[in-house]
Amino acid sequence: MRWSQYFAQLSVCATVLFVPFAAQAASEDDPWESVNRPIFTFNDTVDTYALKPIAQGYQFITPQFVQDGVHNFFRNIGDVGNLANNVLQLKPHNAGVDTARLLVNTTFGVLGFVDVGTRMGLQRSDEDFGQTLGYWGVGSGPYVMLPLLGPSTLRDAPSKYVDSYTSPYRYMNDIDWRNSVFGLNLVDTRASLLDSEKLITGDKYTFIRNAYLQNREFKVKDGKVVDDF
């Protein structure tokens, strides 16, 4: 679920997967850099000394087929948010694919542990409420680095709260069970992004900022962006 992308550097690494090279610093998009940089340093420290080592340990001791199953399980849950936002963006085809994926993966895929939908040619969407606002013309606003939650913008930051209504954690009354599931989701996502860190070059803060902003533009415009590299 999207919660795992908003803690520490998870969303940072995710953006790198889509943008292998960062452009020049876009200071006009980051007027609050003097505040964002110290927050980034804090997040990076937490990730370096806490989350990353745990993720590396999880990857080391967990068989690959178990990691794949856990990852597929949380991606299946994430399809609920994809479906909701595709409906809000009036994309009936994508919403239909999301629905089919949920039905197939939850049943034949044993609660999503096996991604049957992708094998059937049902490609997964990647939507959130920030993208939905952007789709309807809401500008991203200044770049914002959130404590623990990572990179965002003035538009995307409050959208995370809206997206939380499509996550299971809000509806889980058992606190211990909820925290355990959240923790596993967090570690699984961080572990799956370990290899992407090697793509980061130059000033880490600038690279991550530019990668995030370009990735968000790419997603909001469904890939219809001008390549200015």
N, CA and C of each residue as an Amber inpcrd file, in Angstrom:
protein
   687
   0.8350000  -1.2070000   0.0000000   0.0000000   0.0000000   0.0000000
   0.8630000   1.2480000   0.0000000   0.2140000   2.3660000  -0.2420000
   0.9570000   3.5940000  -0.4060000   1.6190000   4.0590000   0.8800000
   1.1410000   3.6170000   2.0270000   1.7800000   4.0260000   3.2700000
   3.2490000   3.6490000   3.2610000   3.6040000   2.5330000   2.6610000
   4.9910000   2.1000000   2.6570000   5.8680000   2.9960000   1.8090000
   5.2940000   3.7430000   0.8840000   6.0480000   4.6250000   0.0220000
   6.2910000   5.9780000   0.6590000   5.6320000   6.2230000   1.7760000
   5.7040000   7.5510000   2.3790000   6.5570000   7.5790000   3.6320000
   7.1550000   6.4540000   4.0210000   7.9510000   6.4260000   5.2380000
   9.4260000   6.4390000   4.8800000  10.1830000   7.2820000   5.5530000
  11.6200000   7.3870000   5.3500000  11.9520000   7.5910000   3.8850000
  12.8360000   6.7440000   3.2990000  13.2980000   6.9900000   1.9400000
  12.6520000   6.0590000   0.9200000  11.5550000   5.4130000   1.2660000
  10.9330000   4.4770000   0.3380000  10.4730000   5.1660000  -0.9210000
   9.7640000   6.2640000  -0.7460000   9.2790000   6.9640000  -1.9210000
  10.4350000   7.5900000  -2.6880000  11.5260000   7.8950000  -1.9920000
  12.7140000   8.4160000  -2.6600000  13.2340000   7.3930000  -3.6530000
  13.4340000   6.1610000  -3.1890000  13.9910000   5.1320000  -4.0470000
  13.0250000   4.7620000  -5.1680000  11.7390000   4.8060000  -4.8780000
  10.7520000   4.4620000  -5.8940000  10.8400000   5.4070000  -7.0800000
  11.0510000   6.6990000  -6.8210000  11.1300000   7.6430000  -7.9230000
  12.3480000   7.3830000  -8.7920000  13.4240000   6.8990000  -8.1770000
  14.6430000   6.6480000  -8.9230000  14.4320000   5.5470000  -9.9570000
  13.5570000   4.6060000  -9.6770000  13.2840000   3.5360000 -10.6180000
  12.7310000   4.0700000 -11.9280000  12.0320000   5.1990000 -11.8660000
  11.4100000   5.7670000 -13.0530000  12.2770000   6.8260000 -13.7170000
  13.1700000   7.4470000 -12.9600000  13.9870000   8.5280000 -13.5170000
  15.4480000   8.2120000 -13.2650000  16.1350000   7.5560000 -14.1910000
  17.5030000   7.1160000 -13.9670000  18.5270000   8.2400000 -13.9480000
  18.1910000   9.3990000 -14.4850000  19.1320000  10.5170000 -14.4760000
  18.4170000  11.7710000 -13.9950000  19.0430000  12.4960000 -13.0590000
  18.4460000  13.7380000 -12.5530000  18.9530000  14.9190000 -13.3510000
  18.0920000  15.9060000 -13.5560000  18.4600000  17.0980000 -14.3100000
  19.0740000  18.1280000 -13.3810000  19.2890000  19.3410000 -13.8980000
  19.8420000  20.4110000 -13.0830000  18.8700000  20.7760000 -11.9690000
  19.4080000  21.3570000 -10.9090000  18.5800000  21.7380000  -9.7780000
  17.4820000  22.6990000 -10.2150000  16.2750000  22.4290000  -9.7400000
  15.1360000  23.2740000 -10.1130000  14.7310000  24.0860000  -8.8980000
  15.5310000  25.1080000  -8.5670000  15.3260000  25.8570000  -7.3320000
  13.9830000  26.5720000  -7.3000000  13.4470000  26.9270000  -8.4910000
  12.1580000  27.6000000  -8.5160000  11.0450000  26.6920000  -7.9970000
  11.2500000  25.3930000  -8.0360000  10.2720000  24.4370000  -7.5120000
  10.5080000  24.1340000  -6.0360000  11.6070000  24.6660000  -5.4810000
  11.9810000  24.3330000  -4.1090000  12.3230000  25.6000000  -3.3190000
  11.3550000  26.4910000  -3.1490000  11.6400000  27.7410000  -2.4310000
  11.9020000  27.5260000  -0.9450000  11.5390000  26.3600000  -0.4260000
  11.7220000  26.0770000   1.0020000  12.9040000  25.1480000   1.2460000
  13.8980000  25.2040000   0.3740000  15.0430000  24.2960000   0.4650000
  15.7660000  24.3990000   1.8070000  15.8300000  25.5970000   2.3630000
  16.5440000  25.7730000   3.6330000  15.9060000  24.9840000   4.7640000
  14.6280000  24.6900000   4.6430000  13.9340000  23.8690000   5.6390000
  13.9220000  22.4050000   5.2040000  13.7690000  22.1870000   3.9080000
  13.6810000  20.8220000   3.3920000  14.9580000  20.0220000   3.5860000
  16.1020000  20.6810000   3.4110000  17.3750000  19.9450000   3.5140000
  17.6090000  19.3500000   4.9090000  17.4090000  20.0900000   5.9930000
  17.5970000  19.4770000   7.3190000  16.6200000  18.3090000   7.5660000
  15.3990000  18.4330000   7.0600000  14.4360000  17.3400000   7.2090000
  14.9020000  16.1300000   6.4120000  15.4390000  16.3810000   5.2160000
  15.9700000  15.2850000   4.4130000  17.1140000  14.5790000   5.1390000
  17.9890000  15.3590000   5.7520000  19.1120000  14.7780000   6.4890000
  18.6120000  13.8900000   7.6210000  17.5940000  14.3520000   8.3190000
  16.9980000  13.5480000   9.3910000  16.4250000  12.2450000   8.8360000
  15.6540000  12.3440000   7.7490000  15.0660000  11.1540000   7.1430000
  16.1420000  10.1750000   6.6880000  17.1860000  10.7080000   6.0730000
  18.2520000   9.8570000   5.5520000  18.9770000   9.1460000   6.6840000
  19.1340000   9.8180000   7.8130000  19.7860000   9.2060000   8.9680000
  18.9390000   8.0700000   9.5300000  17.6430000   8.3070000   9.6520000
  16.7350000   7.2640000  10.1350000  16.7780000   6.0540000   9.2130000
  16.7710000   6.3160000   7.9180000  16.7960000   5.2230000   6.9550000
  18.1080000   4.4580000   7.0190000  19.2140000   5.1810000   7.1060000
  20.5410000   4.5580000   7.0920000  20.7740000   3.6630000   8.2960000
  20.3350000   4.1100000   9.4640000  20.6590000   3.3790000  10.6900000
  19.5220000   2.5140000  11.2330000  18.3540000   2.5910000  10.6330000
  17.2310000   1.7900000  11.1310000  16.5710000   0.9690000  10.0290000
  15.9260000   1.6400000   9.1220000  15.0970000   0.9310000   8.1480000
  15.9160000   0.1100000   7.1590000  16.9650000   0.6880000   6.6170000
  17.7680000  -0.0190000   5.6190000  18.4030000  -1.2970000   6.1730000
  19.0390000  -1.2750000   7.3550000  19.6090000  -2.5200000   7.8860000
  18.5540000  -3.6050000   8.1160000  17.3700000  -3.2060000   8.5810000
  16.3030000  -4.1820000   8.7790000  15.8860000  -4.7970000   7.4510000
  15.7700000  -3.9490000   6.4390000  15.3870000  -4.4240000   5.1100000
  16.4480000  -5.3730000   4.5450000  17.7080000  -5.0660000   4.7640000
  18.7810000  -5.9330000   4.2900000  18.7540000  -7.2800000   5.0050000
  18.4610000  -7.2630000   6.3040000  18.3460000  -8.5060000   7.0510000
  17.1760000  -9.3510000   6.5730000  16.0610000  -8.6820000   6.3210000
  14.8700000  -9.3720000   5.8090000  15.1680000 -10.0240000   4.4710000
  15.8530000  -9.3130000   3.5970000  16.1800000  -9.8290000   2.2730000
  17.1590000 -10.9970000   2.3700000  18.0430000 -10.9540000   3.3590000
  19.0600000 -11.9920000   3.5200000  18.4710000 -13.3100000   4.0160000
  17.5240000 -13.2330000   4.9820000  17.0330000 -14.4620000   5.6110000
  15.7400000 -15.0030000   4.9980000  15.0650000 -14.1900000   4.1900000
  13.7730000 -14.6030000   3.6400000  13.9340000 -15.1950000   2.2460000
  13.4310000 -16.4100000   2.0110000  13.5100000 -16.9960000   0.6590000
  12.8500000 -16.0980000  -0.3730000  13.3680000 -16.1300000  -1.5920000
  12.8810000 -15.2370000  -2.6340000  11.4080000 -15.4450000  -2.9320000
  10.9550000 -16.7030000  -2.9200000   9.5530000 -16.9430000  -3.2480000
   8.6250000 -16.3770000  -2.1720000   9.1020000 -16.3250000  -0.9310000
   8.3080000 -15.7220000   0.1460000   8.2760000 -14.2080000  -0.0300000
   9.4310000 -13.6200000  -0.3500000   9.4700000 -12.1770000  -0.6020000
   8.5280000 -11.8000000  -1.7390000   8.5390000 -12.5950000  -2.8060000
   7.6640000 -12.3110000  -3.9450000   6.2030000 -12.3860000  -3.5400000
   5.8560000 -13.3870000  -2.7340000   4.4730000 -13.5440000  -2.2990000
   4.0090000 -12.3880000  -1.4320000   4.8530000 -11.9740000  -0.4950000
   4.5150000 -10.8520000   0.3810000   4.3680000  -9.5690000  -0.4390000
   5.2830000  -9.3570000  -1.3650000   5.2340000  -8.1580000  -2.2120000
   3.9540000  -8.1410000  -3.0500000   3.6080000  -9.2740000  -3.6220000
   2.3820000  -9.3670000  -4.4190000   1.1400000  -9.1240000  -3.5720000
   1.1630000  -9.6030000  -2.3410000   0.0290000  -9.4300000  -1.4260000
  -0.2530000  -7.9480000  -1.1910000   0.7840000  -7.1810000  -0.9050000
   0.5850000  -5.7550000  -0.6380000   0.2620000  -4.9750000  -1.9140000
   0.7910000  -5.4120000  -3.0420000   0.4300000  -4.7780000  -4.3040000
  -1.0460000  -5.0070000  -4.6170000  -1.5410000  -6.1710000  -4.2530000
  -2.9580000  -6.4650000  -4.4760000  -3.8370000  -5.5300000  -3.6440000
  -3.4450000  -5.3000000  -2.4090000  -4.1740000  -4.3560000  -1.5640000
  -4.0990000  -2.9470000  -2.1720000  -2.9370000  -2.6090000  -2.7290000
  -2.7640000  -1.2970000  -3.3350000  -3.6380000  -1.0660000  -4.5480000
  -4.1040000  -2.1450000  -5.1760000  -4.9880000  -1.9920000  -6.3310000
  -6.3260000  -1.3610000  -5.9540000  -6.6850000  -1.4030000  -4.6820000
  -7.9170000  -0.7330000  -4.2400000  -7.7890000   0.7720000  -4.4580000
  -6.6480000   1.3420000  -4.0640000  -6.4120000   2.7610000  -4.2720000
  -6.3070000   3.1100000  -5.7470000  -5.6820000   2.2260000  -6.5260000
  -5.5940000   2.4530000  -7.9650000  -6.9820000   2.5140000  -8.5870000
  -7.8350000   1.5950000  -8.1810000  -9.2040000   1.5550000  -8.6960000
  -9.9630000   2.8300000  -8.3420000  -9.8790000   3.2440000  -7.0790000
 -10.6060000   4.4370000  -6.6340000 -10.1800000   5.6710000  -7.4140000
  -8.8800000   5.8320000  -7.6190000  -8.4020000   7.0260000  -8.3060000
  -8.6290000   6.9690000  -9.8130000  -8.6360000   5.7900000 -10.3940000
  -8.9880000   5.6870000 -11.8140000 -10.4590000   6.0310000 -12.0340000
 -11.2940000   5.6830000 -11.0700000 -12.7050000   6.0730000 -11.1540000
 -12.8350000   7.5860000 -11.0580000 -12.1020000   8.1930000 -10.1180000
 -12.1500000   9.6430000  -9.9500000 -11.5950000  10.3810000 -11.1670000
 -10.7010000   9.7490000 -11.8920000 -10.1270000  10.3560000 -13.0840000
 -10.9180000  10.0050000 -14.3500000 -12.0360000   9.3260000 -14.1580000
 -12.9040000   8.9520000 -15.2850000 -12.1480000   8.1400000 -16.3410000
 -11.4400000   7.1260000 -15.8690000 -10.7190000   6.2060000 -16.7500000
 -11.3620000   4.8290000 -16.6410000 -12.4520000   4.6010000 -17.3530000
 -13.2050000   3.3510000 -17.1950000 -12.4090000   2.1030000 -17.5440000
 -11.5710000   2.1890000 -18.5780000 -10.8000000   1.0010000 -18.9590000
  -9.8440000   0.5940000 -17.8460000  -9.0640000   1.5680000 -17.3480000
  -8.1150000   1.2660000 -16.2770000  -8.8240000   0.7970000 -15.0100000
  -9.9660000   1.4100000 -14.7080000 -10.7350000   0.9940000 -13.5400000
 -11.2270000  -0.4460000 -13.7060000 -11.6150000  -0.7980000 -14.9270000
 -12.0410000  -2.1640000 -15.1920000 -10.9150000  -3.1590000 -15.0210000
  -9.7190000  -2.7800000 -15.4780000  -8.5530000  -3.6500000 -15.3100000
  -8.2200000  -3.8130000 -13.8270000  -8.3010000  -2.7090000 -13.0810000
  -8.0490000  -2.7870000 -11.6360000  -9.0320000  -3.7320000 -10.9630000
 -10.2850000  -3.6430000 -11.3340000 -11.3150000  -4.5080000 -10.7530000
 -11.0330000  -5.9690000 -11.0720000 -10.6870000  -6.2310000 -12.3340000
 -10.3870000  -7.6010000 -12.7480000  -9.1790000  -8.1440000 -11.9940000
  -8.1690000  -7.3000000 -11.8350000  -6.9700000  -7.7330000 -11.0940000
  -7.3160000  -8.0940000  -9.6560000  -8.1200000  -7.2500000  -9.0220000
  -8.5020000  -7.5230000  -7.6390000  -9.2530000  -8.8400000  -7.5200000
 -10.1830000  -9.0730000  -8.4140000 -10.9840000 -10.2960000  -8.3570000
 -10.1260000 -11.5320000  -8.6160000  -9.3060000 -11.4650000  -9.6550000
  -8.4950000 -12.6240000 -10.0310000  -7.4160000 -12.9130000  -8.9900000
  -6.6910000 -11.8760000  -8.5740000  -5.5900000 -12.0870000  -7.6430000
  -6.0660000 -12.4690000  -6.2430000  -7.1890000 -11.9050000  -5.8200000
  -7.6990000 -12.2190000  -4.4830000  -8.2260000 -13.6520000  -4.4060000
  -8.7700000 -14.1610000  -5.4950000  -9.3300000 -15.5200000  -5.5080000
  -8.2940000 -16.5360000  -5.9720000  -8.0070000 -16.5310000  -7.2710000
  -7.0670000 -17.5040000  -7.8280000  -5.6380000 -17.2660000  -7.3550000
  -5.3290000 -16.0350000  -7.0120000  -3.9860000 -15.7130000  -6.5440000
  -3.8150000 -15.8450000  -5.0480000  -4.8000000 -16.4080000  -4.3510000
  -4.7320000 -16.6520000  -2.8960000  -4.4310000 -15.3530000  -2.1530000
  -5.3940000 -14.4660000  -2.1680000  -5.2930000 -13.1640000  -1.4890000
  -4.1850000 -12.2840000  -2.0660000  -3.7820000 -12.6000000  -3.2830000
  -2.8000000 -11.7520000  -3.9350000  -1.3680000 -12.2290000  -3.8260000
  -1.1180000 -13.3240000  -3.1390000   0.2550000 -13.8050000  -2.9990000
   0.8430000 -14.2350000  -4.3430000  -0.0220000 -14.5750000  -5.2740000
   0.4110000 -14.8790000  -6.6440000  -0.2430000 -13.8610000  -7.5720000
   0.5620000 -13.1710000  -8.3700000   0.0410000 -12.1340000  -9.2640000
  -0.4510000 -12.7790000 -10.5590000  -1.6150000 -13.3950000 -10.4730000
  -2.2080000 -14.0490000 -11.6310000  -2.6140000 -13.0200000 -12.6780000
  -3.0730000 -11.8500000 -12.2210000  -3.5550000 -10.8170000 -13.1280000
  -2.5150000 -10.3860000 -14.1430000  -1.2940000 -10.1360000 -13.6940000
  -0.2410000  -9.7150000 -14.6120000   0.0540000 -10.8050000 -15.6320000
   0.0350000 -12.0520000 -15.1900000   0.2810000 -13.1680000 -16.1080000
  -0.8200000 -13.2770000 -17.1450000  -1.9960000 -12.7600000 -16.8230000
  -3.1120000 -12.7790000 -17.7650000  -3.1120000 -11.5420000 -18.6740000
  -2.1440000 -10.6630000 -18.4830000  -2.0690000  -9.4650000 -19.3100000
  -2.7870000  -8.2700000 -18.7300000  -3.2060000  -8.3630000 -17.4720000
  -3.8740000  -7.2470000 -16.8040000  -2.8090000  -6.3910000 -16.1130000
  -2.3970000  -5.3320000 -16.7770000  -1.3030000  -4.5140000 -16.2750000
  -1.7510000  -3.6350000 -15.1080000  -0.8980000  -3.5380000 -14.1180000
  -1.2160000  -2.8060000 -12.9030000  -1.0870000  -1.3050000 -13.1090000
  -2.0360000  -0.5400000 -12.5610000  -1.9640000   0.9180000 -12.5450000
  -1.1300000   1.3760000 -11.3530000  -0.7950000   2.6470000 -11.3400000
  -0.0970000   3.2450000 -10.1980000  -0.6570000   4.6410000 -10.0050000
  -1.7550000   4.7420000  -9.2870000  -2.4700000   6.0040000  -9.1240000
  -2.6160000   6.3590000  -7.6480000  -2.7130000   7.6490000  -7.3620000
  -2.9970000   8.1200000  -6.0140000  -3.7830000   9.4230000  -6.1250000
  -4.2290000   9.9540000  -4.9910000  -5.1000000  11.1230000  -5.0370000
  -4.3530000  12.3750000  -5.4880000  -3.0500000  12.4310000  -5.2270000
  -2.2640000  13.5550000  -5.7250000  -2.2820000  13.5960000  -7.2440000
  -2.1620000  12.4250000  -7.8660000  -2.2480000  12.3500000  -9.3240000
  -3.6530000  12.7250000  -9.8100000  -4.6540000  12.3240000  -9.0430000
  -6.0300000  12.6630000  -9.4230000  -6.2230000  14.1720000  -9.4290000
  -5.7140000  14.8630000  -8.3970000  -5.8140000  16.3210000  -8.3720000
  -5.0610000  16.9310000  -9.5520000  -3.8860000  16.3870000  -9.8450000
  -3.1240000  16.8790000 -10.9700000  -3.8360000  16.6450000 -12.2910000
  -4.5050000  15.5260000 -12.3930000  -5.2530000  15.2040000 -13.6130000
  -6.3300000  16.2470000 -13.8800000  -6.9250000  16.7680000 -12.8050000
  -7.9860000  17.7720000 -12.9440000  -7.4510000  19.1950000 -12.9000000
  -6.1470000  19.3560000 -13.0580000  -5.5800000  20.6860000 -13.2370000
  -5.0140000  21.3590000 -12.0100000  -4.9670000  20.6820000 -10.8790000
  -4.3920000  21.2820000  -9.6720000  -2.8730000  21.2320000  -9.7670000
  -2.2260000  22.3750000  -9.6370000  -0.7710000  22.4400000  -9.7250000
  -0.0930000  21.7680000  -8.5480000   1.1480000  21.3630000  -8.7620000
   1.8570000  20.6300000  -7.7010000   2.2470000  21.5310000  -6.5360000
   2.5150000  22.8000000  -6.8040000   2.9790000  23.6860000  -5.7410000
   4.4310000  23.3990000  -5.4040000   4.9750000  24.0880000  -4.3960000
   6.3810000  23.9210000  -4.0260000   6.6990000  22.5080000  -3.5440000
   7.9500000  22.1410000  -3.7090000   8.4630000  20.8670000  -3.2210000
   8.5140000  20.8930000  -1.7000000   8.1440000  19.7760000  -1.0770000
   8.1160000  19.6800000   0.3790000   8.7630000  18.3720000   0.8040000
   9.6730000  18.4240000   1.7660000  10.2390000  17.2190000   2.3590000
   9.5730000  17.0020000   3.7130000   8.8170000  15.9130000   3.8170000
   8.0630000  15.6310000   5.0410000   8.8870000  14.7770000   5.9990000
   8.8500000  15.0810000   7.2890000   9.5620000  14.2500000   8.2630000
   9.0760000  12.8040000   8.2010000  10.0050000  11.8720000   8.0180000
   9.7540000  10.4310000   7.9420000   8.9890000  10.0060000   6.6840000
   8.1420000  10.8640000   6.1610000   7.3200000  10.4880000   5.0170000
   8.0010000  10.7310000   3.6850000   9.0860000  11.5030000   3.6660000
   9.8510000  11.6700000   2.4430000   9.3950000  12.8100000   1.5570000
   9.8000000  12.7700000   0.2730000   9.5360000  13.8790000  -0.6570000
   8.0690000  13.9820000  -1.0340000   7.6160000  15.2190000  -1.2160000
   6.2300000  15.4490000  -1.6010000   6.1310000  16.8540000  -2.1860000
   4.9190000  17.3180000  -2.3800000   4.6640000  18.6870000  -2.8190000
   3.4820000  19.2170000  -2.0190000   3.2110000  20.4930000  -2.1890000
   2.1000000  21.1030000  -1.4650000   0.7720000  20.4740000  -1.8690000
   0.6790000  19.9520000  -3.0850000  -0.5320000  19.2630000  -3.5370000
  -0.5680000  17.8210000  -3.0260000   0.5550000  17.1380000  -3.1100000
   0.5740000  15.7060000  -2.8180000   0.5520000  15.3880000  -1.3250000
   1.1110000  16.2840000  -0.4950000   1.2100000  15.9980000   0.9320000
  -0.1560000  15.7410000   1.5780000  -1.1310000  16.6500000   1.4710000
  -2.4370000  16.3710000   2.0790000  -3.1830000  15.2430000   1.3830000
  -2.8170000  14.9360000   0.1470000  -3.4760000  13.8450000  -0.5800000
  -3.1830000  12.4940000   0.0500000  -2.0910000  12.3990000   0.7820000
  -1.7520000  11.1500000   1.4490000  -2.8370000  10.7620000   2.4570000
  -3.4190000  11.7710000   3.0980000  -4.4820000  11.4910000   4.0660000
  -5.7020000  10.9040000   3.3610000  -6.0420000  11.4520000   2.2090000
  -7.1780000  10.9360000   1.4460000  -6.9110000   9.4990000   1.0260000
  -5.6880000   9.2250000   0.5750000  -5.3350000   7.8740000   0.1510000
  -5.4080000   6.8720000   1.3000000  -5.2640000   7.3480000   2.5270000
  -5.2900000   6.4320000   3.6660000  -6.6370000   5.7290000   3.8090000
  -7.6840000   6.3060000   3.2210000  -8.9980000   5.6770000   3.2970000
  -9.0920000   4.4320000   2.4170000  -8.1420000   4.2490000   1.5030000
  -8.1420000   3.0390000   0.6820000  -7.1440000   2.0090000   1.2030000
  -6.4990000   2.3010000   2.3310000  -5.5620000   1.3540000   2.9310000
  -6.2680000   0.5730000   4.0300000  -5.8040000  -0.6360000   4.3480000
  -6.4910000  -1.4650000   5.3520000  -6.2550000  -1.0110000   6.7840000
  -5.1910000  -0.2480000   7.0270000  -4.8140000   0.0730000   8.4030000
  -5.8730000   0.8850000   9.1330000  -6.5450000   1.7480000   8.4230000
  -7.5860000   2.5760000   9.0270000  -8.7350000   1.7330000   9.5810000
  -8.9110000   0.5340000   9.0460000 -10.0620000  -0.2840000   9.4090000
  -9.6850000  -1.4930000  10.2690000  -8.4430000  -1.5420000  10.7330000
  -7.9900000  -2.6480000  11.5770000  -8.0200000  -2.2120000  13.0360000
  -8.8550000  -2.8370000  13.8240000  -9.0270000  -2.4560000  15.2220000
  -7.9630000  -3.0450000  16.1370000  -7.4140000  -4.1790000  15.7640000
  -6.3720000  -4.8120000  16.5650000  -5.0540000  -4.0830000  16.3200000
  -4.6060000  -3.3280000  17.3030000  -3.4300000  -2.4870000  17.1330000
  -2.1750000  -3.3130000  16.8630000  -1.9880000  -4.4210000  17.5990000
  -0.7990000  -5.2470000  17.3980000  -0.7670000  -5.8340000  15.9900000
  -1.8990000  -6.3260000  15.5380000  -1.9830000  -6.9110000  14.1980000
  -1.7700000  -5.8330000  13.1300000  -2.3770000  -4.6720000  13.3480000
  -2.2220000  -3.5660000  12.4010000  -0.7690000  -3.1430000  12.2930000
  -0.0890000  -2.9960000  13.4240000   1.3020000  -2.5710000  13.4030000
   2.2080000  -3.6220000  12.7590000   1.8800000  -4.8860000  12.9780000
   2.6820000  -5.9650000  12.3970000   2.5700000  -5.9680000  10.8770000
   1.3410000  -5.8170000  10.3900000   1.1270000  -5.7960000   8.9410000
   1.7930000  -4.5670000   8.3320000   1.6380000  -3.4210000   8.9890000
   2.2590000  -2.1910000   8.4980000   3.7730000  -2.3350000   8.4510000
   4.3480000  -2.9090000   9.5070000   5.7970000  -3.0860000   9.5720000
   6.3070000  -4.0030000   8.4760000   5.5930000  -5.0940000   8.2310000
   5.9930000  -6.0180000   7.1730000   5.9150000  -5.3460000   5.8080000
   4.8640000  -4.5780000   5.5950000   4.7130000  -3.8490000   4.3390000
   5.8750000  -2.8780000   4.1390000   6.2200000  -2.1740000   5.2020000
   7.3010000  -1.1990000   5.1640000   8.6330000  -1.8500000   4.8240000
   8.9420000  -2.9310000   5.5180000  10.2120000  -3.6210000   5.3110000
  10.2750000  -4.2490000   3.9220000   9.1670000  -4.8610000   3.4960000
   9.1300000  -5.4810000   2.1720000   9.3910000  -4.4550000   1.0740000
   8.7430000  -3.3020000   1.1670000   8.9200000  -2.2750000   0.1470000
  10.3470000  -1.7410000   0.1540000  10.8870000  -1.5060000   1.3370000
  12.2650000  -0.9940000   1.4260000  13.2510000  -2.0110000   0.8660000
  13.0340000  -3.2780000   1.1440000  13.9380000  -4.3160000   0.6470000
  13.9020000  -4.3980000  -0.8750000  12.7230000  -4.2150000  -1.4470000
  12.5870000  -4.3250000  -2.8950000  13.2270000  -3.1530000  -3.6250000
  13.5890000  -2.1010000  -2.8910000  14.1680000  -0.9060000  -3.5060000
  15.6560000  -0.7300000  -3.2050000  16.2580000  -1.7070000  -2.5630000
  17.6600000  -1.5600000  -2.1830000  18.5720000  -1.3590000  -3.3930000
  18.3280000  -2.0910000  -4.4520000  19.2100000  -2.0160000  -5.6170000
  19.1220000  -0.6780000  -6.3450000  18.0200000   0.0420000  -6.1570000
  17.8390000   1.2960000  -6.8950000  18.7500000   2.4040000  -6.3840000
  19.3030000   2.2640000  -5.1870000  20.1230000   3.3320000  -4.6130000
  21.3780000   3.6110000  -5.4250000  21.8600000   2.6020000  -6.1550000
  23.0920000   2.7900000  -6.9230000  22.9170000   3.7960000  -8.0620000
  21.6590000   4.1350000  -8.3890000  21.3910000   5.0900000  -9.4540000
  21.5990000   6.5360000  -9.0120000  21.6610000   6.7680000  -7.7130000
  21.7910000   8.1320000  -7.1950000  23.2080000   8.6460000  -7.4130000
  23.3310000   9.8170000  -8.0310000  24.6360000  10.4280000  -8.2840000
  24.6150000  11.8960000  -7.8650000  25.7970000  12.4330000  -7.5970000
  25.8980000  13.8420000  -7.2370000  25.2950000  14.1290000  -5.8770000
  24.8160000  15.3580000  -5.7170000  24.1880000  15.7620000  -4.4670000
  22.8960000  14.9670000  -4.2720000  22.8440000  14.2060000  -3.2210000
  21.7280000  13.2780000  -3.0120000  20.4030000  14.0100000  -2.8900000
  20.3840000  15.1110000  -2.1640000  19.1420000  15.8670000  -1.9840000
  18.6230000  16.3760000  -3.3190000  19.5130000  16.9890000  -4.1200000
  19.1060000  17.5430000  -5.4140000  18.6410000  16.4590000  -6.3630000
  19.3760000  15.3570000  -6.3980000  18.9970000  14.2530000  -7.2850000
  17.6070000  13.7320000  -6.9450000  17.3780000  13.5040000  -5.6610000
  16.0970000  12.9440000  -5.2320000  14.9540000  13.9170000  -5.4980000
  15.1960000  15.2040000  -5.2370000  14.1600000  16.2060000  -5.5050000
  13.7720000  16.2240000  -6.9790000  14.7680000  16.3010000  -7.8540000
  14.4850000  16.3610000  -9.2820000  13.8460000  15.0810000  -9.7910000
  14.3330000  13.9450000  -9.2810000  13.7550000  12.6650000  -9.6860000
  12.2970000  12.5730000  -9.2660000  12.0030000  13.0190000  -8.0490000
  10.6220000  12.9610000  -7.5550000   9.7030000  13.8540000  -8.3850000
  10.1170000  15.0960000  -8.6060000   9.2720000  16.0370000  -9.3350000
   9.0280000  15.5790000 -10.7680000  10.0660000  15.0660000 -11.4230000
   9.9020000  14.5920000 -12.7870000   9.0390000  13.3390000 -12.8460000
   9.2030000  12.4870000 -11.8620000   8.3930000  11.2710000 -11.8170000
   6.9230000  11.5950000 -11.5950000   6.6470000  12.5650000 -10.7470000
   5.2580000  12.9520000 -10.4920000   4.6220000  13.5540000 -11.7480000
   5.3890000  14.3880000 -12.4540000   4.8720000  14.9510000 -13.6970000
   4.5870000  13.8430000 -14.7060000   5.4890000  12.8770000 -14.7770000
   5.3240000  11.7450000 -15.6850000   4.0430000  10.9800000 -15.3700000
   3.7890000  10.7530000 -14.0830000   2.6050000   9.9910000 -13.6810000
   1.3110000  10.7780000 -13.9040000   1.3310000  12.0490000 -13.5290000
   0.1260000  12.8740000 -13.6800000  -0.2830000  12.9670000 -15.1460000
   0.7050000  13.0690000 -16.0290000   0.4280000  13.2190000 -17.4590000
   0.4050000  11.8790000 -18.1810000   0.3980000  10.7840000 -17.4000000
   0.3490000   9.4380000 -17.9880000   1.4540000   9.2130000 -19.0190000
   2.6350000   9.7430000 -18.7140000   3.7910000   9.5240000 -19.5850000
   3.8980000  10.4690000 -20.7580000   2.9430000  11.3770000 -20.9030000
   2.9420000  12.2930000 -22.0630000   3.6710000  13.5790000 -21.6910000
   4.9950000  13.4550000 -21.5310000   5.8220000  14.5960000 -21.1570000
   6.9050000  14.7770000 -22.1980000   7.4430000  15.9950000 -22.2700000
   8.5130000  16.2970000 -23.2120000   9.8430000  15.9150000 -22.5850000
  10.6380000  15.1270000 -23.2980000  11.9590000  14.7270000 -22.8260000
  12.9320000  15.8720000 -23.0620000  13.3450000  16.5380000 -21.9760000
  14.2230000  17.6870000 -22.1170000  15.6670000  17.3900000 -21.7340000
  15.9880000  16.1010000 -21.6550000  17.3760000  15.7660000 -21.3040000
  18.2590000  15.8680000 -22.5400000
